[in-house]
Amino acid sequence: MPSAPLRSHATESISLAPKCLSGGYPRYARLVYCYGQLSSSGCLNNEENEENEENEENEESKPTSYVCVRGTNRGSNLARALYSPQHLGREDLRVMHSLRDLLKESQETGFAVGHFNISDLVLLKAVFAAARELNAPVLVGLSEGEREFVGTRQIAAFVRSLREEFGFPIFLNADHTHSLAKGVEAAKAGFDSIVFDLSALPFEENVGQTKQAVEVLKAINPSMLVEGEIGDIGTGSEIHESSPDLKKGLSTPEEARQFIESTGVDILAPAVGNMHGMLRSMVQGETKKHLDIERIAAIKQATQVFLTLHGGSGTDDEDFRKAIAAGINIVHINTELRVAWRHGSEQGLAQQPNEVVPYKILPTAVDSVRQVVVSRLRLFTGEAHFTQRA
């Protein structure tokens, strides 16, 4: 089957060594730059760029490049990438440095970025381990309550250290921020994005205060992405006994368009049948959440901005796939991780009833959460596999 042309901002093309395209989610396969087209076998048809070899010794000083590889036939997958100017010497070529770049890539290639809430080191270790296992970019988020427990500046420093030490695309979001003061705190700490959530207010008040927040936060950190929220998806990433009636709080395309035009937010979180938390029947696997896919598509068409799905825990897998195809770029998972954390912690204590050393008890909790994150990332990325330049 002939290979299709690469779609990117670059004039030059790239090829991937066959090992990058071999089965499963590849680990740190080497990204090879050249000036040929990607052959149907996925093999190189040009010599490796000499500049790449000459600068081999300076690899650690260069930004890392990531490539999204997609396709049902792994032997003929096409690569779409954000490139490094250091390697190809072109000013118009870019590296996937920012969350905005990653979301643009998700929009072009049809995958969604997984967003996982954390409130301790166990959760962070699990999410990061899962993302590295799949070579999938990832967002970690903390609500106001979670940030208060962990420390806003402290978690920002921790995530930054992971990104720098491993050269890995892990990004940090200030989830469900309800006051400008807390938003400013996150912006100054270096968060990559913020969910400024005043959806509980009347629409006009939400618009006015969100617009002000965008102006203030962008003045502090122009690259920070600001997300606004409209509609009603309930509260609390917890286990609920009954489901609230959220039909009256569903977002409309016209409301979404007006909100985007009036506030200038980068990302929109609409209410499309999603709900925070999980019913007990969902935890037990008896029921699933279902989304309004047509509403998602209509809101995407009306706004043409990045869309986030909050309250993803307990959602039907096929609904996730359809929602991503309809325009969802970020999917939030929290309650599923909390349930896994609880089960893993209980298992660790049960297996070692006399143990008192935390780092000997908690690995089962890390692994329990990691398994959930791996399954969700595989679902959200679909056929997208990410290879990192060695």
C-alpha positions as CSV (number, residue, x, y, z in Angstrom):
1,M,0.0,0.0,0.0
2,P,1.6,3.3,-1.0
3,S,2.3,5.7,1.8
4,A,0.4,8.9,2.1
5,P,2.2,12.3,2.3
6,L,3.1,13.6,5.7
7,R,1.1,16.5,7.1
8,S,3.2,18.8,9.2
9,H,4.6,22.3,9.3
10,A,7.8,21.1,7.9
11,T,8.9,20.9,4.2
12,E,11.3,18.0,5.0
13,S,9.9,14.6,5.7
14,I,11.0,12.0,8.3
15,S,11.2,8.3,8.5
16,L,11.1,6.0,11.5
17,A,13.3,3.0,12.0
18,P,11.2,-0.2,11.9
19,K,11.7,-0.8,15.6
20,C,9.7,2.4,16.2
21,L,6.7,0.9,14.5
22,S,6.8,-2.7,15.9
23,G,3.9,-4.0,17.8
24,G,2.4,-2.6,21.0
25,Y,3.2,0.8,22.5
26,P,6.9,1.3,21.8
27,R,9.2,2.5,24.5
28,Y,12.0,4.9,23.8
29,A,12.6,4.1,20.1
30,R,15.0,6.4,18.3
31,L,13.6,9.1,16.1
32,V,15.6,9.3,12.9
33,Y,15.5,12.5,10.8
34,C,16.1,12.3,7.1
35,Y,14.9,14.0,3.9
36,G,13.0,11.1,2.3
37,Q,9.4,10.0,2.3
38,L,8.1,7.3,4.7
39,S,8.0,4.0,2.8
40,S,5.1,1.6,3.0
41,S,7.3,-0.7,5.2
42,G,8.1,2.1,7.6
43,C,11.9,1.7,6.8
44,L,14.4,4.4,6.1
45,N,14.9,5.3,2.4
46,N,17.5,8.0,3.1
47,E,20.7,8.3,4.9
48,E,20.4,9.6,8.5
49,N,21.0,13.3,8.7
50,E,24.7,13.9,9.3
51,E,24.0,16.8,11.5
52,N,22.1,14.5,13.8
53,E,25.3,12.4,14.3
54,E,27.5,15.4,14.7
55,N,25.4,16.8,17.5
56,E,25.0,13.4,19.2
57,E,27.2,14.5,22.1
58,N,24.9,17.5,22.8
59,E,21.7,15.6,22.9
60,E,20.8,16.4,26.5
61,S,21.0,20.1,25.9
62,K,18.5,19.9,23.1
63,P,14.7,19.9,23.5
64,T,13.0,16.5,23.1
65,S,10.9,15.8,20.0
66,Y,7.8,13.6,20.0
67,V,6.1,11.9,17.1
68,C,2.6,10.6,16.9
69,V,2.4,7.5,14.9
70,R,-1.0,6.4,13.7
71,G,-2.7,3.8,11.6
72,T,-4.3,0.4,11.7
73,N,-1.3,-1.3,9.9
74,R,1.7,-0.7,12.1
75,G,4.0,-1.6,9.3
76,S,2.8,1.3,7.2
77,N,1.9,3.9,10.0
78,L,2.4,7.5,9.0
79,A,4.1,9.9,11.3
80,R,3.0,13.4,12.0
81,A,5.4,15.4,14.1
82,L,6.3,18.6,15.6
83,Y,10.0,19.0,14.7
84,S,13.1,20.4,16.3
85,P,14.8,23.3,14.6
86,Q,18.1,22.2,16.1
87,H,18.0,19.0,14.0
88,L,16.7,20.3,10.7
89,G,18.0,23.9,10.8
90,R,14.6,25.4,9.9
91,E,13.2,28.4,11.9
92,D,9.6,27.3,11.1
93,L,10.0,23.9,12.5
94,R,8.8,23.4,16.1
95,V,9.2,21.0,19.1
96,M,6.3,19.7,21.1
97,H,7.3,22.0,24.0
98,S,3.9,23.1,25.2
99,L,0.5,21.8,26.1
100,R,-1.0,23.9,23.3
101,D,1.2,22.1,20.7
102,L,0.1,18.8,22.1
103,L,-3.6,19.7,21.9
104,K,-3.1,20.9,18.3
105,E,-1.6,17.6,17.5
106,S,-4.5,15.8,19.1
107,Q,-6.9,17.8,17.0
108,E,-5.1,16.9,13.8
109,T,-4.6,13.2,14.5
110,G,-7.7,12.4,16.4
111,F,-6.5,11.3,19.8
112,A,-7.4,12.7,23.2
113,V,-5.0,13.7,26.0
114,G,-5.6,11.8,29.3
115,H,-6.0,14.0,32.3
116,F,-5.6,12.2,35.7
117,N,-6.1,13.8,39.1
118,I,-3.5,13.3,41.8
119,S,-3.4,14.1,45.5
120,D,-0.3,12.3,46.6
121,L,3.0,10.7,45.4
122,V,1.4,7.3,44.9
123,L,-1.0,8.7,42.3
124,L,1.7,10.8,40.6
125,K,4.1,7.8,40.4
126,A,1.4,5.6,39.0
127,V,0.3,8.1,36.3
128,F,3.8,8.9,35.3
129,A,4.8,5.2,35.1
130,A,1.7,4.4,32.9
131,A,2.5,7.3,30.6
132,R,6.1,6.3,30.2
133,E,5.1,2.7,29.6
134,L,3.0,3.7,26.6
135,N,5.1,6.7,25.6
136,A,1.9,8.8,25.8
137,P,1.8,12.5,26.7
138,V,-0.2,13.0,29.9
139,L,-1.8,15.7,32.0
140,V,-1.9,15.6,35.7
141,G,-4.4,17.8,37.5
142,L,-5.2,18.9,41.0
143,S,-8.3,20.7,42.2
144,E,-8.2,23.4,44.9
145,G,-8.6,20.8,47.6
146,E,-5.9,18.6,46.1
147,R,-3.5,21.5,45.7
148,E,-4.1,22.5,49.3
149,F,-3.2,19.0,50.5
150,V,-0.1,18.6,48.3
151,G,1.1,22.1,48.0
152,T,0.7,24.3,44.9
153,R,4.4,25.3,44.4
154,Q,5.6,21.9,45.6
155,I,3.7,19.8,43.0
156,A,4.7,22.3,40.3
157,A,8.3,21.8,41.2
158,F,7.9,18.0,41.3
159,V,6.2,17.7,37.9
160,R,8.7,20.1,36.4
161,S,11.5,17.9,37.7
162,L,10.0,14.8,36.1
163,R,9.6,16.6,32.8
164,E,13.2,17.9,32.8
165,E,14.9,14.7,34.1
166,F,13.2,12.3,31.8
167,G,12.5,14.7,28.9
168,F,8.9,13.5,28.9
169,P,5.7,15.4,28.0
170,I,3.9,15.5,31.4
171,F,1.9,18.7,31.9
172,L,0.2,20.2,35.0
173,N,-3.3,21.5,35.3
174,A,-5.0,23.5,38.1
175,D,-8.3,21.7,38.0
176,H,-11.6,23.3,39.1
177,T,-10.3,26.6,40.4
178,H,-13.1,28.8,41.8
179,S,-11.4,32.0,42.7
180,L,-9.0,34.3,40.9
181,A,-6.6,34.3,43.9
182,K,-6.2,30.5,43.6
183,G,-5.7,30.9,39.9
184,V,-3.0,33.5,40.3
185,E,-1.3,31.2,42.8
186,A,-1.2,28.4,40.2
187,A,-0.1,30.7,37.4
188,K,2.8,32.0,39.4
189,A,3.8,28.5,40.4
190,G,4.1,27.6,36.7
191,F,1.1,25.4,36.0
192,D,0.6,24.7,32.2
193,S,-3.2,25.2,32.4
194,I,-6.1,26.1,34.6
195,V,-9.7,25.2,34.8
196,F,-11.4,28.4,35.9
197,D,-14.7,27.0,36.9
198,L,-17.5,29.4,37.7
199,S,-20.2,27.2,36.1
200,A,-22.3,27.3,39.3
201,L,-22.9,31.1,38.7
202,P,-25.5,32.5,36.4
203,F,-24.2,32.5,32.8
204,E,-23.5,36.2,32.5
205,E,-21.6,36.3,35.8
206,N,-19.6,33.3,34.7
207,V,-18.8,35.1,31.4
208,G,-17.7,38.3,33.1
209,Q,-15.5,36.8,35.8
210,T,-14.0,34.3,33.4
211,K,-13.1,37.0,31.0
212,Q,-11.4,38.9,33.8
213,A,-9.5,35.8,34.9
214,V,-8.2,35.2,31.4
215,E,-6.8,38.7,31.2
216,V,-5.1,38.5,34.7
217,L,-3.7,35.0,34.2
218,K,-2.4,35.6,30.7
219,A,-0.6,38.7,32.0
220,I,1.2,36.5,34.6
221,N,1.9,33.6,32.2
222,P,1.0,34.2,28.5
223,S,1.6,30.6,27.6
224,M,-0.8,29.3,30.3
225,L,-4.0,27.8,28.8
226,V,-7.2,28.9,30.4
227,E,-10.3,26.6,30.4
228,G,-13.8,27.8,31.1
229,E,-16.8,25.6,32.1
230,I,-20.5,25.9,31.3
231,G,-23.5,23.8,32.2
232,D,-24.0,21.4,35.2
233,I,-22.1,18.2,35.6
234,G,-22.6,17.8,39.3
235,T,-19.9,18.0,42.0
236,G,-17.6,15.6,43.9
237,S,-15.3,12.9,42.4
238,E,-16.8,10.5,44.8
239,I,-19.1,7.4,44.9
240,H,-22.7,8.5,44.7
241,E,-25.8,6.5,45.7
242,S,-28.0,8.2,43.1
243,S,-27.6,10.2,40.0
244,P,-28.7,13.9,39.9
245,D,-30.9,15.1,37.1
246,L,-28.5,17.1,34.9
247,K,-30.6,17.3,31.8
248,K,-31.5,20.9,32.5
249,G,-27.9,21.9,32.8
250,L,-26.7,20.5,29.4
251,S,-24.7,23.0,27.3
252,T,-26.0,24.3,24.0
253,P,-23.9,25.2,20.9
254,E,-25.1,28.8,21.0
255,E,-24.3,29.2,24.6
256,A,-20.8,27.7,24.0
257,R,-20.2,30.0,21.1
258,Q,-21.2,33.0,23.1
259,F,-19.0,32.0,26.0
260,I,-15.9,31.5,23.8
261,E,-16.4,34.8,22.0
262,S,-17.0,36.7,25.2
263,T,-14.2,35.3,27.4
264,G,-11.3,34.4,25.1
265,V,-10.7,31.0,26.9
266,D,-8.4,28.5,25.1
267,I,-10.4,25.4,26.2
268,L,-14.1,24.8,26.9
269,A,-15.6,22.2,29.2
270,P,-19.3,21.7,28.3
271,A,-22.0,19.6,30.0
272,V,-22.7,16.8,27.5
273,G,-24.2,14.1,29.7
274,N,-21.0,13.7,31.8
275,M,-21.1,13.7,35.6
276,H,-18.5,14.1,38.3
277,G,-18.0,11.0,40.4
278,M,-19.4,7.5,39.9
279,L,-22.6,5.7,41.0
280,R,-22.0,2.7,43.2
281,S,-23.4,0.5,40.4
282,M,-20.7,1.9,38.1
283,V,-17.9,1.0,40.6
284,Q,-19.4,-2.5,40.5
285,G,-19.4,-2.6,36.7
286,E,-23.2,-2.8,36.5
287,T,-23.9,0.5,34.8
288,K,-22.1,3.0,32.6
289,K,-22.4,6.7,31.8
290,H,-23.5,7.7,28.3
291,L,-22.7,10.9,26.5
292,D,-24.6,13.1,24.1
293,I,-22.3,12.7,21.1
294,E,-24.4,14.9,18.7
295,R,-24.2,17.7,21.3
296,I,-20.4,17.4,21.5
297,A,-20.1,17.6,17.7
298,A,-22.5,20.6,17.5
299,I,-20.5,22.5,20.2
300,K,-17.3,21.7,18.4
301,Q,-18.7,23.0,15.2
302,A,-19.9,26.2,16.9
303,T,-16.8,27.0,18.8
304,Q,-13.8,25.5,17.0
305,V,-11.8,25.3,20.2
306,F,-10.3,22.6,22.3
307,L,-12.9,20.7,24.3
308,T,-12.5,18.9,27.6
309,L,-14.7,16.1,29.0
310,H,-14.9,16.3,32.8
311,G,-16.3,13.5,34.9
312,G,-15.0,10.7,32.6
313,S,-14.9,7.9,35.3
314,G,-17.4,5.2,34.6
315,T,-18.1,6.2,31.0
316,D,-18.8,3.6,28.4
317,D,-15.7,2.9,26.3
318,E,-17.5,3.3,23.0
319,D,-19.0,6.6,24.1
320,F,-15.4,7.7,24.8
321,R,-14.3,6.8,21.3
322,K,-17.3,8.6,19.7
323,A,-16.8,11.7,21.9
324,I,-13.1,11.9,20.8
325,A,-14.1,11.5,17.2
326,A,-16.7,14.3,17.7
327,G,-14.1,16.7,19.0
328,I,-13.1,16.0,22.6
329,N,-9.4,16.8,23.1
330,I,-8.9,16.2,26.9
331,V,-10.6,13.5,29.1
332,H,-10.6,13.8,32.9
333,I,-10.4,10.7,35.1
334,N,-10.4,11.0,38.9
335,T,-12.8,8.8,40.7
336,E,-11.6,5.6,39.0
337,L,-8.1,6.4,40.3
338,R,-9.3,7.0,43.8
339,V,-11.1,3.7,43.8
340,A,-8.0,1.9,42.5
341,W,-5.9,3.7,45.2
342,R,-8.2,2.5,47.9
343,H,-8.3,-1.0,46.7
344,G,-4.5,-1.2,46.2
345,S,-3.8,0.2,49.6
346,E,-6.2,-2.2,51.2
347,Q,-4.5,-5.1,49.3
348,G,-1.1,-4.0,50.4
349,L,-2.1,-3.9,54.1
350,A,-3.9,-7.2,53.8
351,Q,-0.8,-8.9,52.3
352,Q,1.5,-7.5,54.9
353,P,-0.6,-7.0,58.1
354,N,2.4,-6.5,60.3
355,E,4.3,-4.1,58.0
356,V,4.6,-0.5,59.0
357,V,7.0,0.8,56.3
358,P,5.0,2.9,53.8
359,Y,7.2,2.2,50.8
360,K,6.8,-1.5,51.3
361,I,3.0,-1.3,51.6
362,L,2.2,1.3,48.9
363,P,3.6,-0.4,45.7
364,T,0.4,-2.4,45.4
365,A,-1.5,0.9,45.4
366,V,0.8,2.4,42.7
367,D,0.3,-0.7,40.5
368,S,-3.4,-0.7,41.0
369,V,-3.7,2.9,39.8
370,R,-1.1,2.4,37.0
371,Q,-3.3,-0.4,35.5
372,V,-6.3,2.0,35.3
373,V,-4.3,4.7,33.7
374,V,-2.7,2.4,31.2
375,S,-6.2,1.1,30.1
376,R,-7.5,4.7,29.8
377,L,-4.5,6.0,27.9
378,R,-4.8,3.2,25.4
379,L,-8.4,4.0,24.9
380,F,-7.9,7.8,24.6
381,T,-4.9,7.5,22.2
382,G,-6.6,4.9,20.0
383,E,-4.2,4.0,17.3
384,A,-1.8,6.8,18.3
385,H,1.6,5.6,19.5
386,F,4.3,8.0,20.7
387,T,8.0,7.5,20.1
388,Q,10.6,9.7,21.8
389,R,13.9,10.7,20.4
390,A,16.6,8.9,22.3
